[in-house]
Amino acid sequence: MIVSMGDLESKDSILCYRENPYTGIVLCLVDGVVVEKKTCRAGVIEGDYSLPFPLYVTSTLEVHAALLEGDEEPFLFSGKEFNGVAYSLNNGRDSVVKQYENGEEVSLAKYKNGVLVNLEHVESDGSLSQDYVWDQAGNIVDFSLNTLDDVQIAIHLDSERRVTLLTIWGDYFGKLDSIGNLVLVKKFDRSDFVKSMSAGESLYLSGAGVSGDMFNELVLDGGLDLTKKIQIYNTKITTDSLKRVLALNNLTEIYIESDVISPEELRAYKLKHPDCYVRYNGEEIS
């Protein structure tokens, strides 16, 4: 939650918002320009507020979003393309903070009921972009990161925190040695992070960065027991690992694009599981 100091009322030295002691971020504004940003807990100022994304060197001004001119990018401030940070307070509930470069959005932080639920940032040289989504409990449900040299990772978790999508292209975990200081949330920084996870009813896997070892970690301890639909495209999952898929009896749909398993093996699976739809390298197995 983000509010302006003018929206708070002091009661016995306790800052209150709508009659209740306030917890959240407080902006001190002068003519719509931010001069101070503070954190507040139970009505007591604790310290300075730090943005969850880094500032560009051109971001020397922070303002209330109402001061921006225009209905679409590029946004202007005092008639010029805006470089800086703008705050949309939205009555303190669903607050949004955006950073602009030449009037174009380059960073975003969205708060819902005081909880950070979305964070996006593009490096000033365009070399890296990253995007995070959290649920109201503070759990990451979406994460994606892309670099200019085609390193990419994307993860989606369902409401039960089960993996439904995992895409990795390039040497993402190796690349972290050089870009790790730019990654805003240190969460998926080891290839064995899937060891503690299970898959959802639908599981989509793609990219040469998804290895047989990663897949095997996911399969451990019944990690695919709830999975009904599995899609595996152009990964580095090995023959032995793919055969573990064919040992499952709970699947209703299988899609595989790979050259490490034969169509004969999939036909054999189809014979044993006639109600399961099987597609291999773009063709239906019947």
C-alpha positions in Angstrom: 0.0 0.0 0.0 1.3 3.5 -0.9 -0.3 6.7 0.3 0.7 10.3 0.6 1.5 11.9 3.9 -1.5 14.1 3.4 -3.8 11.1 3.5 -2.7 10.2 7.0 -3.9 11.5 10.3 -1.8 11.6 13.4 -3.5 10.3 16.6 -1.4 10.4 19.7 1.7 10.3 17.5 0.4 7.3 15.5 -0.2 7.8 11.8 -3.6 6.5 10.8 -5.2 5.8 7.5 -9.0 5.7 7.5 -9.0 5.5 11.3 -6.5 2.6 11.5 -2.8 2.6 12.3 -1.1 2.6 8.9 1.4 0.0 7.6 2.9 0.6 4.2 4.8 3.2 2.2 4.4 6.9 2.7 5.2 9.6 0.1 5.9 13.1 1.0 4.8 15.2 -1.9 5.3 18.9 -2.8 3.2 20.0 -5.7 3.0 16.4 -6.8 6.8 15.8 -6.7 8.1 13.2 -4.3 10.6 14.6 -1.9 10.7 11.7 0.6 9.7 8.0 0.7 9.2 6.3 4.0 8.1 2.9 5.3 5.6 2.9 8.1 4.6 0.1 10.4 1.6 0.3 12.8 1.6 4.0 12.5 5.3 4.6 13.2 7.8 5.7 10.5 10.6 3.1 10.3 12.9 4.4 7.7 13.5 5.2 4.0 11.6 3.2 1.3 13.8 1.6 -1.4 12.3 0.9 -4.8 12.3 -2.8 -5.7 14.0 -2.1 -9.1 17.2 -0.2 -9.8 17.0 3.4 -11.1 18.4 4.5 -14.5 20.9 7.3 -14.3 18.3 9.5 -16.0 15.7 8.9 -13.3 16.3 12.0 -11.3 12.7 12.9 -10.7 9.8 11.1 -8.9 6.3 12.3 -9.2 2.6 11.5 -8.7 1.4 9.8 -11.9 -1.4 12.4 -12.2 1.3 14.9 -13.4 2.2 12.9 -16.5 0.8 14.1 -19.8 -0.8 11.9 -22.4 -3.0 8.8 -22.7 -0.3 6.5 -24.0 3.5 6.2 -24.4 5.6 8.2 -24.7 4.3 10.1 -21.6 5.4 13.7 -21.0 6.2 15.8 -18.0 6.1 19.6 -18.5 6.0 19.0 -22.2 9.0 16.7 -22.4 9.4 12.9 -22.6 9.5 11.8 -19.0 12.5 10.3 -17.4 11.9 9.1 -13.8 9.4 7.3 -11.5 5.7 7.9 -11.3 3.4 6.7 -8.5 -0.3 5.8 -9.0 -1.7 5.6 -5.5 -5.3 4.4 -6.3 -6.6 5.2 -2.8 -3.8 3.2 -1.2 -5.0 -0.2 -2.3 -3.8 -1.3 -5.7 -0.8 1.0 -6.0 1.5 1.0 -9.0 5.1 2.4 -9.4 6.5 2.8 -12.9 9.9 3.9 -14.1 10.1 5.7 -17.5 12.9 6.3 -20.0 12.0 8.8 -22.7 8.4 8.4 -21.8 8.5 4.6 -22.2 7.9 2.2 -19.3 11.0 0.2 -18.3 10.1 -0.9 -14.8 6.9 -1.7 -12.9 6.0 -2.6 -9.3 2.4 -3.3 -8.5 1.1 -3.6 -4.9 -2.3 -5.2 -4.1 -3.6 -4.7 -0.5 -0.1 -3.8 0.5 1.6 -6.9 -1.0 4.0 -6.7 -4.0 2.3 -8.8 -6.7 4.1 -7.8 -9.8 7.7 -6.7 -10.6 9.1 -6.0 -14.0 12.4 -4.4 -15.1 14.4 -3.9 -18.3 18.1 -3.1 -17.9 19.0 0.3 -19.4 21.1 -1.3 -22.2 18.3 -3.7 -22.9 20.6 -6.7 -22.1 18.2 -8.3 -19.6 14.5 -8.2 -18.8 12.8 -9.9 -15.9 9.2 -10.3 -14.7 7.8 -11.7 -11.4 4.3 -12.3 -10.2 3.4 -13.2 -6.6 0.1 -14.4 -5.1 -1.4 -12.6 -2.1 0.5 -15.0 0.3 3.8 -13.8 -1.1 4.6 -16.9 -3.2 6.1 -16.5 -6.7 3.7 -17.9 -9.3 5.3 -16.6 -12.5 8.9 -15.8 -13.3 10.6 -15.0 -16.6 14.0 -13.7 -17.6 15.5 -13.0 -21.0 18.9 -11.8 -22.2 20.0 -10.4 -25.5 22.1 -13.5 -26.1 19.1 -15.8 -26.1 19.3 -17.1 -22.5 15.8 -17.5 -21.3 13.9 -19.0 -18.4 10.1 -19.1 -17.7 8.3 -20.8 -14.9 4.6 -20.9 -13.9 3.2 -22.4 -10.8 -0.5 -23.2 -10.2 -2.5 -22.2 -7.1 -1.1 -25.2 -5.2 2.5 -24.2 -6.1 2.9 -27.1 -8.6 4.9 -26.5 -11.8 2.8 -26.2 -14.9 5.4 -24.6 -17.2 9.2 -24.7 -17.3 11.1 -23.3 -20.3 14.9 -22.9 -20.3 17.0 -21.9 -23.3 20.7 -21.4 -23.3 23.0 -21.9 -20.3 20.9 -20.0 -17.8 22.5 -21.4 -14.6 26.0 -20.8 -16.0 25.0 -17.3 -17.1 24.1 -16.5 -13.5 27.8 -16.1 -12.8 27.9 -13.0 -14.9 24.3 -11.6 -14.5 23.4 -12.8 -11.0 23.9 -9.3 -9.5 21.2 -8.1 -11.9 18.6 -10.7 -11.0 16.2 -8.9 -8.6 14.8 -12.0 -6.8 17.1 -14.8 -5.9 14.8 -17.8 -6.2 15.4 -20.1 -9.1 19.2 -19.9 -9.1 20.1 -23.6 -8.9 19.2 -26.3 -11.4 18.0 -28.6 -8.6 15.2 -26.1 -7.5 12.6 -28.5 -8.9 13.7 -31.2 -6.4 11.2 -29.8 -3.8 8.4 -29.4 -6.4 5.8 -31.5 -8.0 4.0 -31.0 -11.3 0.4 -29.8 -11.8 -2.3 -31.5 -13.8 -0.8 -30.0 -17.0 3.0 -29.8 -17.5 4.7 -28.0 -20.3 8.5 -28.4 -20.7 10.6 -26.9 -23.4 14.1 -25.7 -24.2 17.6 -27.2 -24.4 18.3 -26.0 -20.8 15.8 -28.5 -19.4 18.0 -31.5 -18.8 17.4 -35.1 -17.9 18.6 -34.5 -14.4 16.1 -31.7 -13.9 13.3 -33.9 -15.1 14.4 -36.8 -12.9 14.4 -34.5 -9.9 10.8 -33.5 -10.8 9.7 -37.1 -11.1 11.1 -38.1 -7.7 8.7 -38.9 -4.9 5.6 -39.0 -7.2 6.2 -35.6 -8.6 4.1 -36.4 -11.7 1.3 -38.4 -9.9 -1.3 -35.6 -10.5 -0.2 -34.9 -14.1 -2.8 -35.7 -16.8 -1.3 -33.8 -19.7 2.4 -33.5 -20.5 4.1 -31.6 -23.3 7.8 -32.0 -23.9 9.4 -29.9 -26.7 13.0 -29.8 -27.8 14.5 -30.4 -24.4 17.7 -32.3 -23.3 15.6 -34.9 -21.5 17.3 -38.2 -22.1 15.9 -41.5 -23.4 15.9 -43.0 -20.0 14.0 -40.0 -18.6 11.4 -40.1 -21.3 10.8 -43.7 -20.6 9.9 -42.7 -17.1 7.0 -40.8 -18.7 5.9 -44.0 -20.4 5.8 -45.8 -17.1 3.0 -43.4 -15.9 -0.6 -44.6 -16.0 -2.4 -41.4 -15.1 -1.8 -39.5 -18.4 -4.6 -38.5 -20.8 -2.5 -36.5 -23.2 1.2 -36.8 -24.3 3.0 -34.4 -26.7 6.6 -35.1 -27.4 9.0 -33.5 -29.9 12.4 -35.3 -29.6 14.7 -37.6 -31.4 15.7 -39.7 -28.4 12.6 -41.9 -28.2 11.1 -43.9 -31.0 7.5 -43.8 -32.3 7.4 -47.5 -31.8 7.8 -47.0 -28.1 4.9 -44.5 -28.1 2.7 -46.8 -30.1 3.3 -49.5 -27.5 2.2 -47.1 -24.8 -0.8 -46.2 -26.8 -1.8 -49.8 -27.1 -1.7 -50.1 -23.3 -3.5 -46.8 -22.8 -6.0 -46.4 -25.7 -7.7 -43.5 -24.0 -4.5 -41.4 -23.9 -4.0 -39.0 -26.8 -0.4 -39.3 -28.0 1.4 -36.9 -30.4 5.0 -37.4 -31.5 7.0 -34.8 -33.6 3.8 -33.3 -34.9 1.9 -36.5 -35.8 -0.8 -38.3 -33.9 0.1 -41.8 -32.7 -2.7 -44.2 -33.1 
